[in-house]
């Protein structure tokens, strides 16, 4: 197996090697039935070792471009991107109990939660694994200052070993006390979130293959949702279908609970509830799911509940939302500036209609850079840049009367920016009544 982790696990015993290799969930993969379904529909499976190499090369190239000697990541999404290791992903978002180091010299160290060192054994890019020190009050209590100093002292040793004098280190997120100790040790700290968002913004070929598989899995589940939708269901009953199908098809979690019906569709952003859906109403939702291979599928649909035809108001606001999707899709071309995305996008007048919070946003492992706001927010929040081939963005639309009369419609599609223009990755029917 040939790296420090594999040798270390071998010394611990055969069962640790098996847990980190043959029995590791990422090595077991989505499973033969699901993979066969993807292949039968013409999809290619991603080369995971190649995807891991692409990602670490993106990160180290970004570090070099920005003048950093190394990177510390504590955000579990960034740990996944750099090391392709996972452990209690949602839990560690609010409990800093695992983190990683990526050095320009090729060193990749994962600090892992208690007795979980085997979880990095599948990936030879990881050169070392260590037990984590949890520098949070939950994990340290009134010994927080002591544990923060221990965390920083060990990290300073790593920096001394792998960097030259006057090191510049990027950190995505870390407790304030830890950063203070690093700075006292002579480290200049910069924004690891900037490094990671820029690195993650251009998807490699195997990431796109993985995203297509995740999309197929999500849309298959959406088909089941549509078939099972009926008057008399609660919103949560319908929402549970998405969760169940996502997990069954190798997904990981759903970031939000945005599903609403009838009068709860206007204003938007209400979470799934116990409300019973009635025939003739609209129900809208946003998938927001982290699916197969840890890739996000972020699309929205609005459906008519039950048989029948949409009312004139329902059809009108749907037509406006669909027009916004179609017209703004054409802007997704390499070289288009974020300023132009903001100011050339079309949307129904704000004098009459409420809208979503953004016009476009990037997507990869989750919602990612960039966020493109409406023109009225350009002065306060807008930022410039330009689209590049390999970016994946969603085009957003929500339309609901801002006087609160009637329902609202939420639509969203996911696109790959290519040299020749936008390629739609999502393909599930977008009509109110499929």
N, C-alpha and C positions, 0 to 999 in steps of 0.2 A: 504493500500500500504506500509506503515510501515517504510519508511526511511525519512530523513530530507527533501529531495527534494519533495517527494510526499506530505508531510504535508505542506510544503511551498506553493506548487502549489495549494493545496486545499484552502489555505487561500486567494490566488489571485483570485480564481474563477473557476467554473466548466469548462469553455472553455480552461483554461490553463491545467487542468488535462486531458481533452480530447486530447489536442494537444500533450501532453507528453506521453500519454498512447495509447488509442484506435486508434487515428489518426496519431500516430508517424509512419514514413515511415518504420522503422525497425520492428515495430510490425505488420504493414500491410503486410510486407514481399514481396516476389517476385510475389505473386498473385496466385490464385487457378489454372488458366490455365497452367502457367509455372510449378508450383509445381506438378500438375497432370501429365504433360509430363515427368518430371524427374522420378516420381514414376513408371510410365508406362514403363520406360526404365530400371527399376531395381535399381534406385538410392535411397538412404536414405537421408531424409532431416536432416540437423544438428539441434542439441539441442542447441539453442542459449544461454540460461542461463548457461548450462554446459560449452559451449565454453568460455563464459565470465569468469567463475570461473577458468577454466584451465589457461587462459591467465594471470589473475592477480596473480594466484599462481606461475606461471613461473617467473613473474617479481619479486615478493617479495622473492622467493627462490634465484634468482640471486643477488638481493641486499644483502641478508644475506651472501651468499657465498663470495661476494666481499667486505663485511664490510661496507656497506652503511646504513644510517638510513632512507633515503628516496630518492625520485626521483622527479625531475621536468622535464616535457616533454612539448616542444613547437612544435615539429615536428608533423603535423596532422596525419601522419601514426602511430606514437607512441601513440598519444592521442586516436586514434581509437582502437589500440590494447589493451590499458590499461583500457579504459572506454567504448568502443563500442559506442561512441558518434561521430556524424559528424555535420559539419556546414561549408558550402562553402569550401570544402576540398582544392581545388586548389588555391583559393584566399588566404586562410590563410597560404599557403606555403610561400608567400612573404609579408604577413601582419600579424605580431605577435599579433593577437587580441583574441586568446584563448589559454589556456594552462592548465596543470593539475599537481596535486601533488599526489604521491602514497607513503604512509608511511608504515614502517614495522609494525606499530600498527594497520593496517587495514584501516586507513583513506584514502579516495579517494576523492579529491576535484577538481572540474572543474571550471575554470574561463571562463565564456562564453561571447560572443559578445553581444552587446546591445540588451536587451529585448528578449534574446534567452534562458533564463534559463530553459524553459520547455523542451528543446531538450535533457536533461539528465534524464527526468522523467521515461523513460522506463526501466532503468537499476538500480536495487537496490544495486549494488556494489558501485555506486557513493553515497557517504555519504553526500555531501554538494555541493552547487553551489553558485558561487559568480560572480559579474560583473567584467569583465576583465579590466585591465589597459594596454593600448597599448604603450609599450616602444620603438616605432620606430619614425623616423622623419616624416613619412607620417601621423601618427596618433597624433603626439605631436608637430610638428613644432619646434619653438624656445623654447618650454618648455620641450624638451627632457630630459634634466638633471633632471628637477623636477619630471617628470613622471617616469623616471628610479628609482629615489629614492623612490617614492611612491610604485612602484612595489616591490622593494627590501624590504622596511619596512614591507609591508603586508606579504611577504613571510617569513621574519625573525620571525614575530609573529607566523605564522603557524609552522615553524621549532621549535620554543621555546615550543609551545604547544604539539607537537607530537614527539619530540626527546629529548634525554638526553643532557648532557653537551658535548662540543667539537664535534658538529655534523659533520658527513661526508655525503655530499649530492651529488648525481649524477645528472647532467644536460645534456640533449641531445643537446640543442642549445639555446642560449640566448644572447641578446645584451651584448657587452663587459661592458658597464656601469653598467648593472644589476649585473653581476658577481663580479665586483669590490666592489659594495656595500655589497653584501653577504659576501665576504671575509673580508671586514672591520668589519662586524658584527660577526666574529668569525667562519664562516663556511668554512670547507675544501671542495673543489669542485673537483669532478672526472667526468669521461666520462660516460654520460648517453647513448650515442650512443653505446658504448661497451656493457653496460648492456642490452639495448634493442635488439641489433642484436643477442646477444647470447640467450636471452630469446625467441626471435621469431624464432630461427633456428630450433627448434624441434616442429613439428606440432602435435597437439592433435587429437584424433579421430574425433571430430566434425569439426575441421578445414579441415580435409581431406574430410569429407562428403561435406562440403561447397565448397571445391575446385573442387570436381567432378561435382557438379551442375554447377559451373561457367564454367568448361571445356565444359560440354554438351551444355550450352548456346552459348559459343563462337564458337564451332565447327558447331552448327546448322547455325549460321550466316555465317561461312566460306562456308558452302554448298550453301547458297544463293549467296554469292559473286561469287563462281565458276560458278553457273548457269547463272548469269547475265554478266559475263565477255565476252566481244566481241570486235573484232577489231573496232576502231573508238571511243571507250570510252577514256576519259582522265584518267590519274592516279588518280586524285582527285575524279572523279566519282566512281571509284571502291573503293577507300579508304572510301568514305562516306557510303558505304554499311556496312562496319564494324562498324562504329560509330553508325549508325542507329539501327543495330541489337543488338549491345551491350546495348544501352540504353533501347530498347524495352524489352530486356530480363534481366532487373534488374541490368545491369552493371552501372558503375559510371563514368569512363573516360578512355582515352587512353593516355599513357605516352609520346608517340612519334608520328611521322608521317612518319615512314620509310616504304615507298613503292616506288619502282622504276621499270622501264621497259626498255627493249632494251639496248642501250649503257649506260643508266644511272645505270644499275646494276653492272657496273665495273668502278670505285671502288664502294664499298658498302657504306651505311649510307646516301645516298641521300634521301631527303624528297619528298613526293608526290607533283606532279607538274601539270601544265596544258598540259603536253605532251600527244599527242594522241597516243595510243598504236596500233601497226600494227600486222597483222596476221603473225605468225611464230616467233615472238619475245618472250622472256621470261619476266615475271613480277614476282617480288619477294617482300615479305613483312614480317614484324615482328609484331605480334599482340600487344604485350606490353600493354595489356589492364587490367584495374582493373574492374573485372566483378562482378557477383552476390556475395552478402555477403561481398563485399570488398576484395575478393581474386583475385590474379592475374593469368591470363592465358598468358603465354609467349612462343609462338611457332611460327615457321616460315615455310613458304611454298614458292616454286617457281613453276609457272605454264607456260605452253605454251599458248600463246594467239591464239585463233581460232582453227580450225580443222587442222589436219595434224600430222606429226611426227617430233620429235626433230632432229636437224642437228647432225652430228657426234660430233662436238665440244660441243654443248649443252648437249648431252647425256654423253659425257666424263666427263665434270666438275660436272654434276649431280651425276654420279657414284662415283666420288671421295668424294663429300660431304656426300653422303649416307653412304659410307664406314666409313668415320670419325664418323658419328653418331653411327653406329652399333658397331664398335670396341670399342669406348670409353664408351658406355653404360655399358659394362661388368665390368668396374672399379668401378661402383657405389655400393659398398658393405660396410657394417659397418666395421669400423676399418681401412679402406683405408686412408692413410695419404694424406694431400694436396700435399706433396712433390711427392708422387707416382702418384697422379692424374696429376700433372704437367709433370713428366718425363716419365711416361709410356703411356701417351696418344698418339694416332696416328693421324697424319695429313699429307697432301701432302707437299712435300718439299717447304720450304720458298724460295729457289732459283728460283722457277718457279711460285709460286702462292701466292697471297695475302690471308690473313685470317681475321677472326673476332678478336675482341680485347681480348676475353677470350675463354677458352676451355669449362668451366663449370661455372655456378653461381647459388647461392641459389635463391629461389623464394617463396614468401608467400603473403603478402599484396602488394608487389612490388618486384623489384630486391633486393635481400637481401644477407647477408653473407652466404657463403664465395664466393669470386671471385678467380677463378683459372686461372692463366695466363700461357702463353707459356713459355717453358724452358728458352728461351733467356732473359726473364725478371725476372727469379727467384732471381738473385743476387740483382737487383734494387728494385723489388716490391713484390716478393713472400713471403708468410708467411705460417707457418705450422699449422696443426691441424689434425683432423680426422673426417671421416664421422660417423654419428650415425643414427640408425633407427629412422624414423620420420622426417628426413630432406627431403626437396623437392629441387631438382636441375634440371636445364636444361642442356642438352648437345647441344653445339653450333657447327655449321659448316658454313663457307663461303668459297667458292673457286672461284677465278677469276684470270686469268693470270696476273702476275704483270708487264708485258710489256704493259698492257692495251688492248691487242687484244682480241676481242670477249666479250661475256657477262659473268656474274657471277651468281652463284647459292647460295642462302641462305636457310638453313634448321635448324630446332631446334625442339627438343622434350622435354617434361616435365616428370620427373620421381620422384616417391616416393622411398626413401631408406628403405627397410624392412630388417628384420633379415635374410631373405633368398635371398636377392639381390634386384636388381632394379625392380620396378613395373611401367610400363608405364601408365601415366595418360592421355596422349593425344592419340587419335585414328583416327584422320582425315587422309584420304589417303595422302601419301607423294609423290606419283608419279607426274612427270611433266604433264602427261596427265591421269587424273583419269579414 
